[in-house]
Amino acid sequence: MSIYTSFLESKKANQKLFGVLIDPDKVTHEVLYKRIEQANKAGVDYFLVGGSLLIDNRLANSIELIKKNSDIPVVIFPGDNMQINNRADAILLLSLISGRNPEMLIGKHVIAAPHLKNSSLEILPTGYMLIESGNNTTALYMSHSLPIPADKYDIASCTAMAGEMLGLKIIYMDAGSGAQNPISSEMIKEVSENVAAPLIIGGGIRTPEKAVESCKAGADLIVVGNAIEKDDSFIVKMADAIHAV
Ligand code: 1GP
């Protein structure tokens, strides 16, 4: 079954999902190995691998290590068109619909398209929305774009609706990695009520309580990176909380 089909089925069954974000630059081989073990134990649904700015060339090695030690599907969460790797299962083809930078809306995609066509990756066309979060995140800076203001729920839902009408199959609302403030439940609720596409929520989620609150508001998949980087046992707690919603 394709990743998208299983994502849709989980949404239909109201089964909430948990994705662990791996930034290859931030993990050593040993740390990543430990994290994979925890994720296997916790029944994590997806690994998302990538970053807005990768300095060390470790994307391929990280994906390889995960594939060797886990059956959890690996989805590339690319910061740019260089982050393509055939060992992964799928890639979020992100169009940054919250911004007005043509490179992030379509430019990078044109460059990536022939490589993606030759790859075995499942392509997941995703409307990516950066939401203002109290601090300037790497994603924001690197994308040369303005985020959607945190209290403008109508802008967020109209943007998501437009993305869905354009044919994007997933909406990813992101406060950015390390965000001071995660996305509010009010905004998640407003967006989820206006689009049928599965909704990914991430950025600054540090507690199982916040993850559960986001799921109840309408998130289908919660992505956590930073909070896990500080405490590995956290993966099990987070997965249990999300899967129990
Ligand atoms: C960022 O949504 C992800 O793109 C995860 O953010 O690292 O803050 O959990 P955190």
Residues whose N, C-alpha, C, O or C-beta is under 5 A from the ligand:
A	BS01	1GP	L21 D174 G176 S177 G178 A179 G202 G203 G204 I205 V223 V224 G225 N226 A227
